[in-house]
Amino acid sequence: MKKILLASGMLACILAFGTKTVDAQTARLGDAIRNAADELSAGMAPDARIAVISMRADSARMSDHLIDEMIMAFVDTGRVLVVNRGQLDLIAAEMHLAIGGLIDDATAQSIGRLAGVQFIYTGAFEPFGDIYRLRIQAIEVETAIIRRIHTANVWNDAVVSTLLGTAGRDPPRRGPRAPRETRDPDNPRVNWLSAEVSYTTLHYMRGYGFGFGLRYERNINQLLSMGLVFLCNHRWDFGALVTTRLFLLGSPFYLEAGIGASFGRGGWWWQEGRYQSMGEWWDEERQEWREGYWWWYSWGSSYAGVMLSLGTGARLGGRTGGFFMNPFVSVSYLLVPGPESFRFRAGVGAGWAW
């Protein structure tokens, strides 16, 4: 067991070190060019004449940028003599060519002979997964032997995307792109808008009827969302809540807590009794004597206050398609006295996510 643990620890260290090494070798474009010039000029004969002929890339702007920056980087080393771009353009014009990214090595060698240089440099800037690979080679003009090759990984930052004309787009990848469902099976939506209908009880469970709501939610992450809901229950009961939902282990099921305000006017309520003496009583509305039960009705007073709410439910659908449904159950309590304080809601919402 100890050997297994030791081997696992060593493997983890190797992987971690390897990952850090790869990250450390990935540089910004300007640093990669300077490093390439410094390495490719090291050990060369003093005052050796060189020329940067071509740099192949996905855009002419990037090709020109690489050539110009490589020339300046070689000059900054102070180790070699660099033929300027204008002289190379004149030679290429006489050969009915244009210095850039479409010159093969044989043609570059011919340009180097006419320019009187000992070494020519050609290269390429190509996509490599989510980054780019810069490759530059030094070719001896007389023998066409490749003396050195330098490669570097380059970040796909704003400078690179601007020069390539890919700003706002993913870097190109080799081979066919995987379907969106394969790359992101959940494809989670962020915004959720729904309408709700519920069966609501009020008056300490003595009043009941249908209620309606309009809800907007926004996901904070896969486990948490926040929202705003407007309620209209039967018998002139209104409310607005700010809610937070916690999704259990990233599942569709959630626990909800909310706080807000509610206001309205109490519903009709009644009490019943029996006349105990003669068994008759005078009905003022009908102007007659009646026997048996008697009733009276009273319109409740207005109310308003802070409302607290707890609930649970499930948000079904909406992750890979826009439509979703939301069955739920909730209880709320209004922090004012009176028969309207407690309410129970059980219902379902339906809406669209994007």
GUBASE-308464 format. One record per residue: residue in one letter; x, z, y of N, C-alpha, C in turn. Coordinates in steps of 0.1 Angstrom, whole numbers, plus 5000, padded with zeros to 4 digits. Atoms other than C-alpha are relative to their C-alpha. Example, Ala and Ser with C-alpha at 12.3 -4.5 7.8 and 13.67 -1.06 7.14 Angstrom:
// GUBASE-308464
A500950004988512350784955500950005012 S499150004989513750714989499250085011 
//
This chain:
// GUBASE-308464
M500850004988500050005000500950005013 K499250004988502850085024500749875003 K499450134999504449755017499149905007 I501050094994501249575025499850035015 L500249964986500749765057501249955009 L498950044993504349695067500149855002 A500050144999504049325060498949955010 S501050044991500749305079500550035015 G499649974987502349475109501149905005 M499050104996505349235109499349875003 L500750134998502948935106499350005014 A500749994987500949065136501049995011 C499050014990504149105156500549865002 I499550145000505348755147498949915007 L501050084994501948605157499950035015 A500149974986501848795190501249945007 F498850054994505448695198499949855002 G500150145000504748335189499049955011 T501050034989501648335212500650015014 K499449984987503548475241501149895003 T499050114998506348215236499449875004 V500750134996503947925237499450015014 D500549994986502348065269501150005010 A498950004991505748125284500549865003 Q499550144999506647755278499149915008 T500950084992503647635296500150035015 A499749984986504347585333499149915009 R500650084990502947435364500849875001 L499350135000503747065371501350005007 G498850004992506247125398501150074993 D499049935007508147385378500549924988 A499650085012508147155347500949895004 I499150114995509646875367501450055004 R498749954996512447085382500850054988 N499349965012513247235348500549884992 A499550125007513446885333501249945007 A498950064993515746755360501350094998 D498849915002518047065356500649984986 E499550015014518247025318500649874998 L499650135003518646655318501349965007 S498850034992521446655344501250084996 A498949915004523446935328501049934991 G499050065009526746825313500349865002 M499750144997526746475328501349995008 A498850024993529846325342499750015015 P500249994986530246405379499849865007 D500450124993528646145402499549894991 A500650105009527045965373498849945008 R501150074993524545705386498849994990 I501250005008520945735373498949945008 A501250054994517545595380498850044992 V501349965007514045715372499249875001 I500650135001512345395361498550014999 S501550005002508845475348499550134994 M500749885006506445755340498649964997 R501450045004503345665320499050125001 A501149904998500145855329498749935000 D501350055000496445815330499549955013 S500450054987496445735367501349955007 A498950054992498745535390500550115010 R499649904991498745825414500950104993 M499249905007500146065388501449934996 S498850075003502745805377501050005012 D499250004988504045765413500550145004 H499649864997504046135418501150054991 L498949955010506146205387501349935004 I498750074996508745935397500650065012 D499549944987509046065433500550144998 E499649865002509246425422501250014991 M498850005008511846355395501249965008 I498850054991514046165420500450125009 M499649894991513946465444500650114992 A499449895008514546715416501449974996 F498650035004517646525404500950015012 V499249994988518946505440500350145003 D499849864997518446875444501150074991 T499049945009520746945414501449985005 G498650034995523746795432500949954990 R499150045011525146675399500149854998 V500050155003524246305398499749935013 L500450094990523746005421498849934996 V501350065004520245885421499749885009 V500450124993519145535430498650025006 N501349974994516345545455498949904995 R501250075005512845415448499949865006 G500150134994513045135473500949894994 Q499150105006516044965457499449964986 L500650035013514344985423498849915001 D501250094998511144825437500549865004 L499650144997513144535451500549934987 I499550065013514844475417498849964991 A501250035008511444505400499249885005 A500850124994509844255425500749874996 E499350125004512544005417499749964985 M500350025014511644045380498549984998 H501450015000507944015390499350124992 L500549885006507344375378499750105011 A500349894990506044685395500450134993 I499649875005507745025390498850094998 G501249915003505245265374500050044986 G500249955013503845345341499949904989 L500250105010503645015323501249924996 I498850075003507244925318500650054987 D499549955013508644935283501550035001 D498649964999512145065275501049895002 A499150114998513744725272500049955014 T500150054986512544615306500750115009 A499349894993513644955320501549994999 Q498650015002517044895306500649885008 S499650114992517244555323500150045015 I500049954986516344715356501250095003 G498849914998519044975351501349925001 R498750094999521744705345500149945014 L500050074987520744525377500350115011 A499849894990520744865396501450064999 G498749955001524244945383500150154997 V500149855004523345285367500550014986 Q499649975014524645455336498950054992 F501149945008521445625326498749975008 I501450024995517745545331499250114993 Y500949905005514945795327498649945000 T501450035001511445715314499350114993 G500849895006508645935303498549985000 A501450015002505046005297499350145003 F500849884997502346255308498749984993 E501150035009499746285281499250134998 P500849885004496846525272500450064987 F499649935012497646785246499150124998 G501049895001494546985238499450035013 D500549964987493547185268501049995011 I498950014990496947125285500549865000 Y499350135000499246835291501450014996 R498750005005502546735276500849905009 L499150084992505346605299501349974991 R498850045008508046405279500949915008 I499150094992511146255296501249984991 Q498850045008514046075279501049945008 A498950064993517445985291500649894991 I499650115008518545635279501349945006 E498750064995522145505281499849855002 V500350134996521945165298500849904991 E499250105008524844985279499650004986 T500250005015523945095244498550024996 A501449975003520145175247499850124991 I500149885008520845495229499350115008 I500649894994518545785237500950124999 R499149895000520846065248499350144999 R500749875000518346345255498549985002 I501550004998514646415254499650145004 H500549874995512946695273498550005000 T501549995000509346805267499650145006 A500649884994507247065285498549995000 N501449994999503747185284499650045014 V500449984985501847175318498650045000 W501349954998498847365328499149895007 N500950094994495747165337499350075012 D500549934988495347315372499549905010 A500650084990493947185404500949885004 V499150114996497046975413499949894989 V500050105011497046795379498749935000 S501450075001493246725379499849915012 T500150084988493546595415500849874998 L499150125002496446355407499449914989 L500650085011494646235375498649955003 G501450034997491246215392499050054990 T500949945009489646445367499550135005 A500549884995488646725390498650034997 G501449965004485546905377499749954986 R500350045014485846755342501050064991 D499149955010487446875310501149914998 P498950095002490846735302499749914988 P500350095012490646435278500750064988 R499549955012491146515242500249884990 R499850105010492446305213498950004990 G501050005010489946195188498650025006 P501349984995486146215190499750155003 R500449874997484646515207498950064991 A501049945009482646765186498750005007 P501349994993478946775192499850135007 R500249884992477747035217499650114991 E500549905009475947225189501150064992 T498949955008479147255170501050095009 R499149924992481247375199499450125006 D500649884995478647615212498650014994 P501350005007475847685187498950085007 D501149934993474047935209499649945013 N500350074988474247745241499150095009 P500949914994472848055259499649965014 R500650024987470548015289500350135008 V499749884991471048245319498750045007 N501349974992467648225338498849994991 W501250005008464348315322498850035009 L501249984991460948275339498849994990 S501150005009457748365321498750065007 A501349944996454048455326499550084988 E500449915010452548745307498550035000 V501349955001449148855295500050124990 S499949885008448549195281498650075000 Y501149915002445949445269500450135006 T499549894992446149735293499050114999 T500849894999444750085291500450095012 L499849914989444350315321499250124999 H500949885000442650645330500250094988 Y499749915012444450845303499349944988 M500550075012443350585277498549995000 R501450024999439750585289499549875006 G500450134995439750255307500949904994 Y499350105007440949925293499649875005 G500350144996441049555300501349925000 F498950095000443349255304500850015013 G499150014989446349235327500949885000 F499250124999448648965339501350045007 G498749984993452348945350500849875001 L499050114997455048715363501350065000 R498749945001458648785353501149905001 Y498850074999462048655362501150094995 E498949935005465148755343501349925001 R498750075000468848675345501050084991 N499149945009471348745318501350045007 I498749964995474448945328501049974990 N499150045011476048895294499149994988 Q500950025012474848865258499350134996 L500649875003473849235257499050055011 L500749944989472349295291499449895009 S500750084990469849135315499350095010 M500749934989468149235347498949905005 G501250084996464749115360499150075010 L501049964991461849145383498749964995 V501350045005458249155372498950055010 F501249974992454949155392498850014991 L501149975009451849305375498750015008 C501449994995448149275381499150044988 N500849955010446049495358498550005004 H501450004997442249515356499750125009 R500549904991440349725381500950035012 W499349994988442549665411501250094999 D498749935002445849795398501149905001 F498950094998449049625410501350084999 G498749945000452749685406501149905000 A498850085000456249555408501150094995 L498949925006459249665387501349925000 V498750055003462949605385500450054986 T499849965014463849605348501449974996 T498850035007466949625327499850004985 R500250015014467049505291501350014993 L498949995008469549605265499749944986 F500350075013469649365235500950064989 L499449925010470549545203501049914992 L499050075007473849405189499949855002 G500150144997473149075206498849934994 S501250065007469849025187498949975010 P501150024991466548905202499250135004 F500749884998465249265201500750085011 Y499549934988465649475232499350135003 L500649884994464949815248500049985015 E500150024986463749805284499750135008 A500349904990463750045313499849945013 G500350054987462249985347499550105010 I500449914989461550145380499449915011 G500650084990459250015408498950085007 A501149944992456050085427498749944994 S501350055004452350065419499050065010 F501149964991449250085440498749944996 G501350055003445550035437498950095004 R501249924997442150185438499450044987 G500549955013440650405410498749934996 G501250075006438050245387498850095000 W501249925002434450355382500250094988 W500049925011434150655360498850095000 W501349945000431150855349500050134991 Q500249895008430051185334498550014996 E501349995006426951275314499650144998 G500549875003424751585311498550004997 R501450005003421251695302499350115009 Y500849904992418651865324499550114991 Q500249895010418152205309498650075002 S501249934997414852335325498749934996 M501350075002411752105327500249884991 G499850135007413451805310499749885008 E500350114992412551595339500950015013 W499250014988414451485370499549895009 W500650104990413551285401501149895002 D499250124997415150935403499849955014 E500250044986415650865440500049855001 E500050154999416350495433498749944996 R501250055005413250435413498750075005 Q501149924994411150695431499050044989 E500949955011409850845398500750114992 W499449895009410251135374500549944987 R499450065012412451065344500450124991 E499649905009413351265313501449964993 G498950035008416551295292501350015008 Y498650004994420151215303500049975014 W499850054986421351185338501549975002 W498750054998424451015351500350005015 W499650044987426450985383501349925000 Y498850084999429150735393500750035013 S499149974988432050785417501149905001 W498950094998434450535431501350085003 G498849924999437950675427500849975013 S499250024987440450715456501149914998 S498850095000443350485465501250084996 Y498849935004446750565451501249905001 A498850084999450350445454501250104997 G498849925003453750575442501049934992 V498950055009456850525422499650004986 M500450015014456350395387501349994991 L499050015010458650445357499549944988 S500550085011458450225327501150004989 L499250025012459850215291499349904991 G500650105009459349935266500949944990 T499250075010460549725237499349874997 G500550135003460049375225501049914994 A499050105006461749055213499949875009 R500050134993462748745232500349894990 L499950095010462148465208500249865005 G499850144995463648115214500750015013 G499450014987465147995246501549995000 R498650015000468748005235500649864999 T499650145002469147645223498949915005 G501150084994465847525237499450075012 G500549934988464047595270498950094997 F501349925001460747735257500350134992 F499849875007460648105246498750085001 M501149905000458048375238500550145000 N499549864999458248745244498950104998 P501049895003455948995226500650135004 F499549884995456249335241499050114999 V500849884998454949695243500750095010 S499449914990455449925272499150115005 V500749894994454350255287500650035014 S499549974987454550355323499250125006 Y500649884994453850655344500250005015 L499950004986453050665381500150145005 L499849874996454350965399499150055011 V501049954991451151055417498950064991 P501149945008448251275404498849905000 G501250085001445051115393499849934987 P500350065012443450925365500849874998 E499350125002445550615372501550024997 S498549975001448950775365500649934988 F499450045012449450665329499349864996 R500550135004449150305316500849954988 F499450055012449850135283499849854999 R500150155001450549755279500549954987 A499650075012450749545248499649855002 G500350144998451049165252501149914996 V499050105003453048855251500249915012 G499650094989454948635276500449874994 A499550135004455748265274500649935013 G499450064989458048075296501149904997 W498950115002461147845301501350065005 A498649954997464847925301500949885004 W499050114996467647725318501350065003 
//
